[in-house]
Amino acid sequence: MGKASFIKWLNSNTTLSSYSIGRYAGAIDTLSVELGGYGITETSLYNINDIGVIDTIIENAKFQEKNSKGNRMYSAALNHFKSYIRYVNNQEFKSELIKGKVEFEVYLEQVKTGLVKSDIIDEVHKKPKHKKINLQKVWERNPKYAVEAVVAANYLCEVDNEHKYFVSKFNNQNYVEAHHLIPMKYQDQFNYSLDVHANIVSICLVCHKKLHYGLFKDKRDILEMLFNSRVKRLENSGIFISLNELYSFYVN
């Protein structure tokens, strides 16, 4: 994030004139210098990726007085800046997803060299680190664990071994995808890491899409099957959950 990036975003995503864009970018500079007066510890608005902080500034009485004298130009600038933050956060989130996918594919190719282990021991792992994007925690995950889980399943869908659609170009094996049975976004509800072999299942692309986008009634049986096959392994990894609790994560 930076002034040049903000100006570029305004040019690409608004119908503002060059004059207005210059004024709004200047307003962000001015407000950055005054952050301390609004109770904000950051030295620049460009260091802030939490929209809630921008709302705090807008609600500040001192800011409202300044904004009124400036014919609401500052609040207009901040509202555009909020949209810019959303854009940056969304790009960062997409970047994390792409990074994970690429790393998964790299490790998948390494299977040929024997660098991926097949002897998996279920044990407790500490919670992973996380980043905060769009006010949500994005938990780090190790793509090597996903590959190891797929290898351990012999590249078969754990819902139905007959689900075979095409051969993967990365390793010339049946194409399957790795899925966290308990979604990583619920990590805060558990004392230990959800990014462990016991919580990663190997499933075909159709079953995977169904779990993410299907109606609950169409994925209930799949969830029960996967849960029953993994519940003891999950417990060995310090993860305790009932089937109904797992269902609750997939209802919406």
ROTOR-573670 format. One line per field, with one value per residue: residue number from 1; x, z, y of N, C-alpha, C in turn; residue in three letters. Coordinates in steps of 0.05 Angstrom, whole numbers. Each point is the difference from the previous one (the first is absolute). Example, Ala and Ser with C-alpha at 12.3 -4.5 7.8 and 13.67 -1.06 7.14 Angstrom:
# ROTOR-573670
tidren <- [1 / 2]
n_east <- [264 / -7]
n_up <- [156 / -14]
n_north <- [-114 / 21]
ca_east <- [-18 / 16]
ca_up <- [0 / 1]
ca_north <- [24 / 24]
c_east <- [18 / -15]
c_up <- [0 / 14]
c_north <- [24 / 22]
guvex <- [ALA / SER]
# end
This chain:
# ROTOR-573670
tidren <- [1 / 2 / 3 / 4 / 5 / 6 / 7 / 8 / 9 / 10 / 11 / 12 / 13 / 14 / 15 / 16 / 17 / 18 / 19 / 20 / 21 / 22 / 23 / 24 / 25 / 26 / 27 / 28 / 29 / 30 / 31 / 32 / 33 / 34 / 35 / 36 / 37 / 38 / 39 / 40 / 41 / 42 / 43 / 44 / 45 / 46 / 47 / 48 / 49 / 50 / 51 / 52 / 53 / 54 / 55 / 56 / 57 / 58 / 59 / 60 / 61 / 62 / 63 / 64 / 65 / 66 / 67 / 68 / 69 / 70 / 71 / 72 / 73 / 74 / 75 / 76 / 77 / 78 / 79 / 80 / 81 / 82 / 83 / 84 / 85 / 86 / 87 / 88 / 89 / 90 / 91 / 92 / 93 / 94 / 95 / 96 / 97 / 98 / 99 / 100 / 101 / 102 / 103 / 104 / 105 / 106 / 107 / 108 / 109 / 110 / 111 / 112 / 113 / 114 / 115 / 116 / 117 / 118 / 119 / 120 / 121 / 122 / 123 / 124 / 125 / 126 / 127 / 128 / 129 / 130 / 131 / 132 / 133 / 134 / 135 / 136 / 137 / 138 / 139 / 140 / 141 / 142 / 143 / 144 / 145 / 146 / 147 / 148 / 149 / 150 / 151 / 152 / 153 / 154 / 155 / 156 / 157 / 158 / 159 / 160 / 161 / 162 / 163 / 164 / 165 / 166 / 167 / 168 / 169 / 170 / 171 / 172 / 173 / 174 / 175 / 176 / 177 / 178 / 179 / 180 / 181 / 182 / 183 / 184 / 185 / 186 / 187 / 188 / 189 / 190 / 191 / 192 / 193 / 194 / 195 / 196 / 197 / 198 / 199 / 200 / 201 / 202 / 203 / 204 / 205 / 206 / 207 / 208 / 209 / 210 / 211 / 212 / 213 / 214 / 215 / 216 / 217 / 218 / 219 / 220 / 221 / 222 / 223 / 224 / 225 / 226 / 227 / 228 / 229 / 230 / 231 / 232 / 233 / 234 / 235 / 236 / 237 / 238 / 239 / 240 / 241 / 242 / 243 / 244 / 245 / 246 / 247 / 248 / 249 / 250 / 251 / 252]
n_east <- [17 / -8 / 9 / 21 / 0 / -4 / 18 / 17 / -7 / 2 / 22 / 4 / -8 / 5 / -19 / 16 / -1 / 20 / -15 / -22 / 11 / 10 / -25 / -12 / 19 / -3 / -26 / 6 / 16 / -18 / -18 / 18 / 5 / -27 / 9 / 21 / -9 / -2 / 22 / 11 / 12 / -12 / 22 / -15 / -19 / 22 / 3 / -24 / -7 / -7 / -22 / -1 / 27 / -6 / -17 / 20 / 16 / -17 / -2 / 26 / -7 / 25 / -2 / -23 / 13 / 23 / -14 / -14 / 22 / 6 / -26 / 6 / 20 / 6 / -26 / -2 / 22 / -9 / -23 / 13 / 13 / -24 / -10 / 20 / -4 / -26 / 7 / 17 / -18 / -18 / 16 / 4 / -27 / -5 / 19 / -11 / -24 / 8 / 11 / -22 / -15 / 16 / 2 / -26 / -1 / 17 / -13 / -22 / 14 / 6 / -25 / 5 / 11 / -23 / -4 / -21 / -3 / -2 / 20 / -26 / 8 / -23 / 6 / 2 / -11 / 19 / -17 / -7 / 18 / -7 / -13 / -4 / -19 / -9 / 15 / 9 / 3 / 22 / -6 / 25 / 6 / 8 / 5 / 23 / -14 / -10 / 25 / 11 / -21 / 5 / 26 / -5 / -17 / 25 / -3 / -14 / -24 / 2 / -15 / 13 / 14 / -25 / 1 / 3 / 10 / 24 / 21 / 13 / 4 / -4 / -15 / -16 / -14 / -19 / -14 / 10 / -16 / 16 / -14 / 0 / -3 / 14 / -16 / 22 / -22 / -4 / 24 / -11 / -17 / 25 / 9 / -2 / 22 / -15 / 23 / -12 / 16 / -6 / 4 / 18 / -21 / 4 / -9 / -18 / 3 / -16 / 11 / 24 / -9 / -9 / 23 / 11 / -13 / -1 / -24 / -6 / -24 / 14 / 8 / -23 / -7 / 10 / -11 / -22 / 2 / 7 / -20 / -16 / 11 / -6 / -22 / 9 / 5 / -23 / -11 / 14 / -12 / -14 / -13 / -17 / -16 / -26 / -15 / -17 / 22 / 9 / -24 / 2 / 24 / -18 / -15 / 16]
n_up <- [0 / -14 / -1 / -13 / 17 / 20 / -10 / -4 / 25 / 9 / -14 / 10 / 25 / -7 / 0 / 21 / 0 / -17 / -1 / 0 / -18 / -11 / 2 / -8 / -19 / -5 / 1 / -14 / -14 / -2 / -4 / -16 / -5 / -1 / -7 / 11 / -13 / -15 / 15 / -24 / 6 / -22 / -15 / -13 / -14 / -14 / 26 / -6 / 9 / 22 / -14 / 22 / -5 / -25 / 7 / 15 / -21 / -17 / 20 / -3 / 23 / 5 / -10 / 14 / 19 / -4 / 0 / 20 / 11 / -6 / 6 / 20 / -8 / 26 / 7 / -21 / 8 / 25 / -10 / -17 / 21 / 12 / -23 / 1 / 26 / -5 / -19 / 15 / 20 / -18 / -10 / 26 / 5 / -24 / 7 / 24 / -12 / -18 / 20 / 15 / -21 / -5 / 26 / 0 / -23 / 12 / 23 / -15 / -13 / 25 / -2 / -25 / 15 / 11 / -5 / -8 / 26 / 5 / 18 / 4 / 19 / 11 / 2 / 24 / -13 / 6 / 8 / -25 / -13 / 2 / -22 / 3 / -15 / -6 / 22 / -17 / 17 / -14 / 6 / 8 / -23 / 6 / -25 / 14 / 21 / -16 / -10 / 24 / 5 / -22 / 6 / 26 / -13 / -9 / 3 / 20 / -8 / 24 / -17 / -23 / 4 / -9 / 16 / -25 / -3 / 10 / -15 / 23 / -11 / 26 / 0 / -21 / 20 / 10 / -12 / 23 / 19 / 14 / 20 / 14 / 12 / 20 / -13 / -11 / -11 / 9 / -8 / 3 / -9 / -8 / 19 / -19 / -16 / -18 / -4 / 4 / -3 / 25 / -4 / -15 / -16 / -14 / -16 / -17 / -23 / -8 / 15 / -9 / -25 / 3 / 13 / -20 / -20 / 8 / -3 / 25 / -9 / -19 / 22 / 12 / -18 / -17 / 14 / 2 / -26 / -7 / 15 / -6 / -24 / 10 / 13 / -1 / -25 / -2 / 15 / -15 / -16 / 21 / -20 / 17 / -14 / 2 / -9 / 19 / 15 / -11 / 3 / 24 / -6 / -8 / 19 / 3]
n_north <- [-24 / 21 / 24 / -9 / -20 / 17 / 17 / -20 / -8 / 25 / 1 / -24 / 9 / 25 / 17 / 1 / 26 / 6 / 22 / -14 / -16 / 22 / 11 / -22 / -2 / 26 / -5 / -23 / 15 / 19 / -18 / -9 / 25 / 0 / -24 / 10 / 21 / -22 / -2 / 5 / -23 / -9 / 0 / -18 / 11 / 2 / 3 / 10 / -25 / 13 / -6 / -16 / 1 / -3 / -18 / -9 / 4 / -12 / -17 / 6 / 12 / -3 / -24 / -5 / 13 / -14 / -22 / 10 / 9 / -25 / 7 / -15 / 15 / 3 / 2 / 15 / 12 / 0 / 7 / 16 / 9 / -1 / 9 / 18 / 3 / 0 / 16 / 14 / -1 / 6 / 18 / 9 / -1 / 11 / 18 / -1 / 1 / 18 / 13 / -6 / 7 / 20 / 5 / -4 / 13 / 17 / -2 / 4 / 17 / 8 / -9 / 7 / 20 / -7 / 26 / -12 / 3 / -26 / 1 / 1 / 17 / -6 / 25 / 10 / 20 / 19 / 18 / 1 / 14 / 25 / 8 / 26 / -11 / 24 / 6 / -17 / -20 / 2 / -25 / -1 / -11 / -24 / 9 / -4 / 9 / 18 / 3 / 0 / 15 / 13 / 0 / 6 / 16 / -2 / 26 / -9 / 2 / 11 / 13 / -3 / -22 / -3 / 22 / -6 / 25 / 4 / -2 / 5 / 24 / 3 / -22 / 4 / 11 / -16 / 19 / 9 / 10 / 17 / -10 / 23 / -23 / 8 / 17 / 9 / 11 / -25 / 5 / 24 / -18 / -4 / -17 / -19 / -3 / 12 / 12 / -23 / -21 / -3 / 27 / -12 / 2 / -22 / 19 / -11 / 12 / -21 / -19 / 10 / 3 / -25 / -6 / 14 / -10 / -24 / -10 / 8 / -4 / 12 / 13 / -3 / -18 / 18 / 20 / -15 / -7 / 25 / 9 / -20 / 6 / 24 / -6 / -25 / 3 / 13 / -19 / -17 / 18 / -8 / -11 / 12 / -15 / 7 / -20 / 5 / 1 / -22 / -11 / 12 / -10 / -18 / 9 / 21]
ca_east <- [-17 / 14 / -14 / -1 / -19 / -27 / -7 / -5 / -25 / -21 / -2 / -10 / -25 / -19 / -4 / 10 / 18 / 27 / 1 / -11 / 19 / 22 / -9 / -4 / 26 / 11 / -14 / 11 / 26 / -5 / -11 / 21 / 16 / -16 / -12 / 3 / -22 / -25 / 3 / 11 / 29 / 15 / 12 / -11 / -24 / 8 / 8 / -24 / -16 / -24 / -19 / -11 / 16 / -9 / -26 / 6 / 8 / -24 / -18 / 14 / -11 / 20 / 0 / -25 / 2 / 18 / -14 / -21 / 13 / 11 / -22 / -2 / 20 / 16 / -15 / -2 / 26 / 2 / -19 / 14 / 24 / -11 / -4 / 27 / 10 / -14 / 12 / 26 / -4 / -10 / 23 / 18 / -12 / 2 / 28 / 5 / -12 / 17 / 26 / -4 / -5 / 26 / 17 / -12 / 7 / 29 / 5 / -12 / 21 / 22 / -6 / 16 / 27 / 1 / 4 / -25 / -2 / -25 / -5 / -13 / -6 / -19 / 8 / -9 / 17 / -9 / -15 / 18 / -2 / -21 / -1 / -27 / -8 / -28 / -9 / -1 / 25 / 7 / 19 / 21 / -3 / 23 / -9 / 13 / -18 / -22 / 10 / 4 / -26 / -9 / 17 / -9 / -25 / 6 / -12 / -28 / -21 / -7 / -29 / -5 / 25 / -6 / -2 / 24 / -8 / 22 / 27 / 12 / 25 / 22 / 12 / -10 / -17 / -28 / -2 / -16 / 7 / 1 / -21 / -1 / -27 / -8 / 12 / 20 / -10 / -10 / 24 / -2 / -17 / 15 / 24 / 23 / -2 / -18 / 16 / 14 / -7 / -26 / -22 / 2 / -10 / 4 / -26 / -1 / -8 / -29 / -7 / 11 / -17 / -26 / 3 / 2 / -22 / -24 / -20 / 8 / -12 / 15 / 27 / -2 / 11 / 29 / 12 / -1 / 20 / 27 / 3 / 4 / 26 / 21 / -4 / 21 / 25 / -3 / 4 / 29 / 12 / -10 / -24 / -24 / -23 / -21 / -10 / -18 / 16 / 11 / -22 / -5 / 20 / -6 / -28 / -4]
ca_up <- [0 / -2 / -13 / -29 / -4 / 5 / -23 / -22 / 5 / -5 / -29 / -13 / 11 / 5 / -22 / 10 / -17 / 10 / 21 / 24 / 9 / 13 / 26 / 19 / 7 / 18 / 25 / 15 / 10 / 22 / 23 / 10 / 19 / 23 / 12 / 29 / 11 / -1 / 17 / -16 / 4 / -25 / -10 / -26 / -7 / -18 / 17 / 12 / -18 / 15 / -6 / 25 / 9 / -16 / 12 / 26 / -7 / -10 / 23 / 19 / 0 / -11 / -29 / -11 / -1 / -22 / -24 / -5 / -11 / -26 / -17 / 0 / -18 / 14 / 3 / -27 / -6 / 17 / -10 / -23 / 11 / 10 / -23 / -9 / 19 / -6 / -25 / 7 / 16 / -17 / -17 / 17 / 5 / -24 / -2 / 19 / -11 / -23 / 11 / 11 / -23 / -14 / 18 / -1 / -25 / 1 / 17 / -14 / -20 / 15 / 7 / -18 / 9 / 27 / 21 / 16 / 17 / -1 / 27 / 14 / 28 / 9 / 26 / 6 / -10 / 9 / -19 / -20 / 0 / -18 / -8 / 1 / -26 / 0 / 27 / 5 / 2 / -21 / 14 / -17 / -3 / -12 / -23 / 0 / 15 / -19 / -20 / 14 / 5 / -26 / -6 / 18 / -11 / -26 / -21 / -4 / 14 / 24 / 1 / -18 / -15 / -29 / -11 / -15 / -22 / -19 / 11 / 6 / -16 / 18 / 9 / -15 / 17 / 1 / 11 / 24 / 14 / 29 / 13 / 30 / 9 / 17 / -14 / 14 / 11 / 27 / 16 / 26 / 17 / 8 / 15 / -15 / -28 / -18 / -24 / 6 / -18 / 8 / -8 / -29 / -15 / -29 / -13 / -28 / -3 / 3 / 29 / 12 / -6 / 14 / 28 / 2 / -13 / -2 / 21 / 23 / -2 / -19 / 10 / 27 / 0 / -5 / 25 / 20 / -7 / 5 / 29 / 12 / -7 / 11 / 27 / 18 / -8 / 9 / 29 / 4 / -6 / 19 / -11 / 9 / -13 / -5 / -27 / -2 / -2 / -27 / -17 / 3 / -15 / -28 / -4 / -17]
ca_north <- [24 / 24 / 22 / -5 / -23 / 10 / 17 / -18 / -13 / 20 / 4 / -25 / -10 / 21 / 19 / 26 / 16 / 1 / 20 / -12 / -21 / 14 / 11 / -22 / -11 / 20 / -2 / -23 / 9 / 18 / -15 / -18 / 16 / 6 / -24 / 1 / 16 / -15 / -23 / -22 / -1 / -3 / 25 / 6 / -15 / -21 / -23 / -11 / -17 / -6 / 20 / 10 / 23 / 23 / 8 / 13 / 27 / 15 / 5 / 17 / 27 / 19 / -4 / 10 / 30 / 6 / -8 / 20 / 24 / -7 / -8 / -30 / -12 / -20 / -25 / -11 / -12 / -24 / -20 / -12 / -14 / -25 / -18 / -7 / -20 / -25 / -11 / -9 / -24 / -22 / -8 / -15 / -26 / -16 / -7 / -21 / -24 / -7 / -9 / -27 / -18 / -4 / -16 / -27 / -12 / -4 / -23 / -24 / -9 / -11 / -27 / -17 / -2 / -13 / 20 / 2 / -24 / -14 / -10 / 23 / -4 / 21 / 11 / 27 / 22 / 26 / 16 / 14 / 29 / 10 / 28 / 11 / 12 / 7 / -4 / -29 / -13 / -20 / -17 / -12 / -29 / -12 / -15 / -27 / -18 / -6 / -19 / -26 / -13 / -10 / -23 / -22 / -10 / -12 / 17 / -8 / 15 / -14 / -3 / -23 / -6 / -2 / 27 / 6 / 16 / 4 / -3 / 25 / 5 / 5 / -25 / -22 / -16 / 9 / 27 / 4 / 25 / -2 / 17 / 0 / -9 / 23 / 23 / 16 / 25 / -5 / -6 / 13 / -16 / -24 / 6 / -8 / 5 / -16 / -6 / -25 / -21 / -12 / 17 / 4 / -23 / -1 / -4 / 8 / 28 / 3 / -1 / 25 / 22 / -4 / 8 / 29 / 15 / -16 / 2 / -17 / -26 / -15 / -6 / -11 / -28 / 1 / 10 / -22 / -21 / 10 / 3 / -26 / -10 / 17 / 10 / -9 / 14 / 27 / 0 / -3 / 25 / 20 / 13 / -14 / 12 / -19 / 1 / 23 / 25 / 1 / 8 / 28 / 15 / -3 / 5 / 24]
c_east <- [17 / -15 / -3 / -20 / -29 / -10 / -7 / -27 / -23 / -4 / -14 / -28 / -20 / -3 / 9 / 18 / 28 / 3 / -10 / 18 / 24 / -7 / -3 / 26 / 14 / -13 / 10 / 27 / -4 / -10 / 21 / 17 / -14 / -11 / 1 / -23 / -26 / 3 / 12 / 31 / 16 / 10 / -11 / -25 / 7 / 11 / -24 / -15 / -26 / -20 / -13 / 15 / -9 / -27 / 4 / 7 / -24 / -18 / 12 / -10 / 19 / 1 / -25 / -1 / 17 / -15 / -22 / 12 / 11 / -21 / -2 / 19 / 16 / -15 / -4 / 26 / 3 / -18 / 12 / 23 / -9 / -4 / 27 / 11 / -13 / 12 / 27 / -1 / -9 / 23 / 20 / -11 / 3 / 29 / 7 / -10 / 17 / 27 / -2 / -4 / 26 / 18 / -9 / 9 / 30 / 6 / -11 / 20 / 23 / -5 / 17 / 28 / 2 / 3 / -25 / -4 / -27 / -7 / -10 / -6 / -18 / 8 / -9 / 20 / -12 / -16 / 19 / -2 / -22 / 5 / -28 / -6 / -30 / -13 / -3 / 28 / 4 / 24 / 20 / -5 / 25 / -9 / 12 / -18 / -22 / 9 / 4 / -26 / -11 / 16 / -9 / -26 / 3 / -14 / -28 / -19 / -9 / -30 / -8 / 25 / -4 / -3 / 26 / -8 / 22 / 26 / 13 / 26 / 24 / 14 / -10 / -16 / -28 / -2 / -19 / 8 / -1 / -20 / 2 / -29 / -12 / 13 / 18 / -11 / -11 / 23 / -3 / -16 / 14 / 27 / 25 / -5 / -19 / 15 / 18 / -11 / -28 / -24 / 0 / -8 / 5 / -27 / 1 / -11 / -30 / -9 / 10 / -19 / -27 / 2 / 1 / -25 / -27 / -20 / 7 / -11 / 16 / 29 / 0 / 12 / 30 / 14 / 0 / 21 / 28 / 5 / 6 / 27 / 23 / -2 / 22 / 27 / -1 / 6 / 30 / 15 / -10 / -25 / -25 / -25 / -21 / -9 / -19 / 15 / 12 / -22 / -5 / 18 / -8 / -30 / -4 / 20]
c_up <- [0 / -15 / -30 / -6 / 4 / -24 / -25 / 3 / -6 / -30 / -14 / 9 / 7 / -25 / 8 / -20 / 12 / 23 / 26 / 11 / 14 / 28 / 20 / 9 / 20 / 27 / 17 / 11 / 25 / 25 / 12 / 20 / 26 / 15 / 31 / 13 / 0 / 16 / -14 / 3 / -25 / -10 / -28 / -5 / -18 / 15 / 12 / -21 / 13 / -5 / 25 / 10 / -15 / 11 / 26 / -5 / -8 / 23 / 21 / -2 / -12 / -30 / -13 / -3 / -24 / -27 / -8 / -13 / -28 / -20 / -5 / -20 / 13 / 3 / -28 / -7 / 16 / -10 / -25 / 10 / 12 / -22 / -10 / 19 / -6 / -25 / 6 / 16 / -17 / -18 / 16 / 6 / -24 / -4 / 18 / -11 / -23 / 10 / 10 / -22 / -14 / 16 / 1 / -25 / -1 / 16 / -13 / -20 / 14 / 9 / -16 / 10 / 28 / 23 / 18 / 16 / -2 / 28 / 17 / 29 / 9 / 28 / 2 / -12 / 11 / -21 / -20 / 3 / -19 / -8 / 3 / -26 / 0 / 27 / 7 / 2 / -22 / 12 / -20 / -1 / -15 / -24 / -2 / 14 / -19 / -20 / 14 / 6 / -26 / -8 / 17 / -9 / -27 / -23 / -7 / 16 / 24 / 4 / -16 / -17 / -30 / -13 / -14 / -26 / -21 / 14 / 3 / -16 / 19 / 9 / -14 / 17 / -2 / 14 / 23 / 13 / 30 / 12 / 30 / 8 / 19 / -13 / 17 / 12 / 28 / 20 / 28 / 20 / 11 / 12 / -16 / -30 / -15 / -26 / 6 / -19 / 6 / -10 / -29 / -15 / -29 / -13 / -29 / -2 / 3 / 29 / 14 / -5 / 14 / 29 / 3 / -9 / -1 / 23 / 22 / -3 / -19 / 9 / 28 / 1 / -4 / 26 / 21 / -6 / 6 / 29 / 13 / -6 / 13 / 30 / 19 / -6 / 8 / 30 / 7 / -6 / 18 / -9 / 7 / -11 / -4 / -29 / -4 / -1 / -28 / -20 / 1 / -17 / -30 / -7 / -20 / -24]
c_north <- [25 / 21 / -5 / -22 / 10 / 17 / -18 / -14 / 19 / 4 / -23 / -7 / 21 / 18 / 28 / 14 / -1 / 20 / -12 / -22 / 12 / 10 / -23 / -13 / 19 / -1 / -23 / 7 / 17 / -15 / -19 / 15 / 5 / -24 / -1 / 15 / -14 / -26 / -25 / 0 / -3 / 27 / 7 / -17 / -24 / -25 / -14 / -17 / -9 / 23 / 12 / 24 / 25 / 10 / 15 / 30 / 17 / 8 / 19 / 29 / 21 / -3 / 12 / 30 / 8 / -6 / 20 / 25 / -5 / -9 / -30 / -13 / -22 / -27 / -13 / -15 / -26 / -22 / -14 / -17 / -27 / -20 / -10 / -22 / -27 / -13 / -12 / -26 / -24 / -11 / -17 / -28 / -19 / -9 / -23 / -27 / -11 / -12 / -28 / -20 / -6 / -18 / -29 / -14 / -6 / -26 / -26 / -11 / -13 / -29 / -19 / -5 / -13 / 19 / 3 / -26 / -13 / -11 / 23 / -9 / 22 / 9 / 30 / 21 / 26 / 15 / 14 / 30 / 9 / 29 / 9 / 15 / 4 / -7 / -30 / -12 / -20 / -16 / -12 / -30 / -11 / -17 / -28 / -20 / -9 / -21 / -27 / -14 / -12 / -25 / -24 / -13 / -14 / 14 / -9 / 18 / -16 / -3 / -25 / -4 / -1 / 27 / 7 / 15 / 6 / -3 / 28 / 3 / 3 / -26 / -25 / -20 / 9 / 27 / 0 / 26 / -5 / 19 / -3 / -7 / 20 / 25 / 17 / 25 / -3 / -6 / 12 / -16 / -25 / 8 / -6 / 3 / -18 / -7 / -24 / -22 / -12 / 15 / 6 / -25 / 3 / -6 / 10 / 28 / 4 / 0 / 25 / 24 / -3 / 8 / 30 / 14 / -15 / 6 / -19 / -28 / -18 / -7 / -12 / -28 / 0 / 8 / -22 / -21 / 9 / 3 / -27 / -12 / 15 / 7 / -9 / 14 / 29 / 3 / -3 / 25 / 23 / 15 / -16 / 14 / -22 / 3 / 24 / 27 / 3 / 8 / 30 / 18 / 0 / 7 / 23 / -1]
guvex <- [MET / GLY / LYS / ALA / SER / PHE / ILE / LYS / TRP / LEU / ASN / SER / ASN / THR / THR / LEU / SER / SER / TYR / SER / ILE / GLY / ARG / TYR / ALA / GLY / ALA / ILE / ASP / THR / LEU / SER / VAL / GLU / LEU / GLY / GLY / TYR / GLY / ILE / THR / GLU / THR / SER / LEU / TYR / ASN / ILE / ASN / ASP / ILE / GLY / VAL / ILE / ASP / THR / ILE / ILE / GLU / ASN / ALA / LYS / PHE / GLN / GLU / LYS / ASN / SER / LYS / GLY / ASN / ARG / MET / TYR / SER / ALA / ALA / LEU / ASN / HIS / PHE / LYS / SER / TYR / ILE / ARG / TYR / VAL / ASN / ASN / GLN / GLU / PHE / LYS / SER / GLU / LEU / ILE / LYS / GLY / LYS / VAL / GLU / PHE / GLU / VAL / TYR / LEU / GLU / GLN / VAL / LYS / THR / GLY / LEU / VAL / LYS / SER / ASP / ILE / ILE / ASP / GLU / VAL / HIS / LYS / LYS / PRO / LYS / HIS / LYS / LYS / ILE / ASN / LEU / GLN / LYS / VAL / TRP / GLU / ARG / ASN / PRO / LYS / TYR / ALA / VAL / GLU / ALA / VAL / VAL / ALA / ALA / ASN / TYR / LEU / CYS / GLU / VAL / ASP / ASN / GLU / HIS / LYS / TYR / PHE / VAL / SER / LYS / PHE / ASN / ASN / GLN / ASN / TYR / VAL / GLU / ALA / HIS / HIS / LEU / ILE / PRO / MET / LYS / TYR / GLN / ASP / GLN / PHE / ASN / TYR / SER / LEU / ASP / VAL / HIS / ALA / ASN / ILE / VAL / SER / ILE / CYS / LEU / VAL / CYS / HIS / LYS / LYS / LEU / HIS / TYR / GLY / LEU / PHE / LYS / ASP / LYS / ARG / ASP / ILE / LEU / GLU / MET / LEU / PHE / ASN / SER / ARG / VAL / LYS / ARG / LEU / GLU / ASN / SER / GLY / ILE / PHE / ILE / SER / LEU / ASN / GLU / LEU / TYR / SER / PHE / TYR / VAL / ASN]
# end
